[in-house]
Structure formats: C-alpha cells, structure tokens
Amino acid sequence: MKVPTFVPSLDNIMKGGIPEGSSVLLLGEPGAGNFEFSLTSAVNLARALDGRIPRDLANYEVEFPEGILYVSFSKPANEIMRILSLSLEEGLASSLRKRISILDFSRLYYSQTQIPTSWIGGGTIRDKENLISSFIKEIEKAGKNKLIILDSFTDLVTSRYLDEKTMFDISRGISRASKMWNSVVYVLMTANIIERRAENILMEIFDGTLLFEWNSTEKSSKRKRYMTIPRFTGVLPLIEREKIERFDTEFDYKTGMIVLNTTKVK
C-alpha cells in the first residue's frame, strides 16, 4: 500500500506515493525545499482527511495516515503555527491547524543554555528527563498511524544532545518504529552540516532520501530549486524506469510544492 506525498506529479510517477511505514531523510540546502516538501504533504493530508482528496489518487491504492504529528526540538509551538500561517494561504493553513499536533521540546532543548526561559515560551514537554529520552517516550505514545515531521536533526547535531553514535542509533530506531507504528516519518536535516561519511550512513539507515538543492545557470540570474532521489527502497526503480535525473520544483503558498519539470538522463 502507498501513502501519497501529495506532490501530484511525483505521486503519479511513484504510482500513488511512497511505501507505508517509510522513514525519509529530507536533506536540503537552506531554503531549497525540504521543509516545503513536508509542509505540502501535511497540509494536503489534512485536506484529504477532510474529504478533499486529489482526483489523481483515484487511480491508485493508497491509504492516509490518521493525523499529523509535528515534532519540534528548538522552535516553540506558537512559532510553528506562525510559520504555517506565513507559508500558506489562510484556507490551507486553517485546514492544517485543525489536524496537526505538536510535540514542543524547546523548553528542554534550551534548559541548559544561556537563553532565558522568557524567550522560549511554555513548551508542551516539561519532563525532567534529558531531551532524547523524553523525545523517545513522547513519540512512542503519539506516533502511531501518523505523518510525523521531525524538525530537525539539524537542531540536534548542532547541540550538545546528539553525538554521532547516538544519531545513528536514533535513526535506526526511527526507521524500525515507523513500520511498527504504520507511520511515515520525515526527518528534516540541513545538507553538509555533518561529514559526508556520516551523511552517507544516514542515507543508508533511512528507507529513502530526498535531496533538495539550489541550481543557478549562466543563462539565468534566477536561482531554481531542484530535488533528486539518491536512494529510496521501493521508489527508486520507478524513478529509474522513467530515466529521471532530477525534479525542478517550486513552492506556491496556494498549492504547496509542485514539480515544474523533470530532467531525464540522456
């Protein structure tokens, strides 16, 4: 069974979406589209759960997660809601606000830093355990049959909470748990903030990796976003069959991410 990404052209190529239970590393240069991809999936899942299912999906056997769980390590919940409102047309933002649940670990994240608590807000998690054990406990309670967005591994690897071994262990755990929970997990991470060796290991641990980058050419002064799929179990053969090398993408606040064009292997 497939779970749609709700990026229309992409779902058509993947025959409905990605395999259920997939763990996906969304690896991206700053602003290149990994957050926007996750946002597109979340808002259009919310609309589908309200009965507004894209017509293109009628041709495929798909299932929808029962809700959206947004896990934030450094941003408080009110900031997440503000970002949603600024990124989406109000009708879309309203649909998502009704369906999204937020696990806010920001209070724990900043608890042993110089940042004053008045800058952080209340947070939703006030456990006295450390951040990682609290994260594991809370996501295990709330993560079944969900689209889960982890925002972000960047916050963890640039903090004192996550050394390399712990990062790999958590990644393996998430990838296994996503199948047990029947959930799709998107893990956001900024490209090139860890060594290439470690980045490659993460790509091997997760079921799939979507890589988002900026592209500029001498013929145009405008930068363009594009997405490639270096690895994805159950998906990459479909991409290779179409001989697609990359997807040129764009984000529209009225629709979410769309694929403008595909570049094929010559």
N, C-alpha and C positions, 0 to 999 in steps of 0.2 A: 504494500500500500504506500502511496506517495502523500507527502504533505506539501502543499503549494508554498512557494516563496512569495507569490503574488506580484512578481515582476513578470508581466504577461509573456513577452517573447521568450524569456528564459524558461518559464514553466512549459511552454509549448515544445521547446527543444528537449526538455528533460521528461517529456511525456507525463506531465502533471505536477512535477515538483521533485523534491528530494526524498530519499527513503525515510520512513518513520523511524524515530529514535536516533536520528543523526546528530552528531556533535560537530559543529562547524566553526573553524577559526576564521574570523573576518579580519584579515590583516591589511592594514591600509596606511598610506601616507596621510598626513594630516589634511582633513577636508576632502579626501579623494573619494569617499563614498561608503566606507564600511558602516558607519553609524546610519547613514541614509538608507542603506540596504535593510538593516534591521528595523528601522522605523517604517519602511514600506511594508515589510512583512507583518509587522504588528498592527498597523492601522487598517490594513486590508483584511487581516484576520478578524479584527473587531467588527468590521462591516459585514464579513461573511457570517459571523455568529449572530448578527442582527438580521440575517436573511438576504443580504445583498451580495450574492455570490457571482463572481465574474462568469460570463457566458462561456468563455473559452474552456473553463474547467469541466463543463458538462461532458466533454469527450473522454474524460479520464476517471479512473477510480482513485478518488482522493479522500482523505479524512482531515478534519480540522482539530487542532488542539482545543481544549475546552476553555482556555484563557491565556492571558499574557502575564508573565512574571518578569519584572524588571529588577535586576539586582545592581544596586549602585554602591560602590565602595567609598567614593570620595565626595560625590555630589548629594546634597540633601534632597529629600523627596520634592520639596517645593521648587527646587531648581530644575529637577527633571520635568515637572509639569510646565514650568516656564519655557523650557527648551521645546517641548512638544507644541506649545501654543505658538511659539515664534517660527517653528519649522513647517507647520501645516495650516492649511485653510481651516477656518473655525469649525466647519461641519465635520471634517475629518478628525480634528483634534478632540472634538466633543465625543465622537464615537469611541476613540481610543481611551479617553479619560474614564469612560463608563466600564471598560473591560480590563483595564490594567491594574495590577497590584504591584507595589514597590516594596522591596526589601532595602532599607536605607541603613547602611553600615557606617555612615560618615562620622557619627559621634565616636564610634570605636576607632575608626581609621585615624582620627586626629587626636585621640585621647592622650597620647604621649608625645605630642609635638608642642611647639610654642604657639600654635593657633588658639586664640581664646574661644571658649565654648559659645560665646555670644555671636561669633561669626558663623557658627556651624548650624545652629538650629537644634531641634529636639532629637531628630533621628527616630527611627522606629525600632531599632535594636539597642537595648541597654544592658545586654548581658555582660557580666564581669569576666567572662572567659576571653581568651585572645580572639583576634579578628577571624583567623582561619577556622578555628573550631566552632565559633558562632555561625560563620557562613555555612559550614557543612551541616550543622544542626538545623538551621532555619530553612535551607534549600531542600533538605530531605523532607521536611514537613510540608512544604508548599509547592514542591516541584513536579508533582505527578500530572501527566496529561496537559502539559503547558508548552507554549512557546516561551523559552527562557532566554533573556538577554543579559549577559554578564558584562557590565560596564565598570571597569575594564581590567584586563590583565596588565595594561599599561600602568594603572594606579598601583597595582600590587608589586610589579617588578621594579618600580622606581621608589618603593618604600622599604622599610625595614622588615616587612612581614613575610617576604617571599624570596628565599634563596632558590638557586637553580633546581636542586633536587626536589624541594617542596613543590615548585612549579610543575615539574614533570609528574610528580605523584598526584597532585590535584587534577591535572589534565587527564591522566589515565582514569582516575576515579570518575570524573565528569563524563568521559566518553562511555564508560561502562554503565553508569547510573542512567544516562539518557535512554538506554534501551529498556532498563528495568522500569523506568517511570513512563515509558512511551511518550517521551517529550523530545522536542527539537531544541537544542541548545546552541545559541550564537555566542561566541566568545570574541569580544572586541579587543583588538590589540594594535598599537601603532607599529608600523614596519620599521625595522632597523634600529630598535632600541635595545635589542639584545644581540649577542654574537650570532653570526649566520649559522654556525653549527647548532646552537640551541634552537634557533628558529626552524631549522630543518627537522629537528627532533620533534618539535611541536606539530609540524605538518604531518609527520608520520603517526603521531598519537591520535589526533582527531580524525574523524571519518572523512572530513573534507576541509579544504582551504580555499577561500575566495580571496584573491589579492586585488586590491584597489590602488591604482596609481594615477598620477597626472601625466599627461603627454602634451608636449608642445612641439611644433614643427617650424621650420624656417618660413613656410608658406603662410602661416597664420600666427598672429600675435596672441590669439586666444588659447588659453590652456583648456584641455579637454580631459574629462575623467574616462578611464577605461578599467575594465575588470578582466582578470584572467582566472582560470581554474587549474592550478598546478596539480592538484590531487583531489579526488573525491570518489570514494567507493560507491559503485552503483550509478554514478553520474558521468564520470569522465568518458566511458565508452560511447555514450550518446553524443557528447561534445565532439569527440574524435571522429565519429561517423559522419558528422556534418562538416568536418575539417575546419572547425572554428578555432582560431588562434586567440582572439580576444573580443570582448564586447565593449563598444563605445556607449557610455551611459550618460544620463542627465537626470537631475532631480528637480521635480516640479512640485511646489507646495500644494497644488490641487490634486495631484495624482500619485505622488511618490516617485520612486526611481523608475525610469523607463530605459529600454535599450534602443538607441538611435540607429545603430548599425553593427554589423559583425564583420570582423576581418578574418578571412579564411586563409589557410595555409596554401601556398601556391604550389 
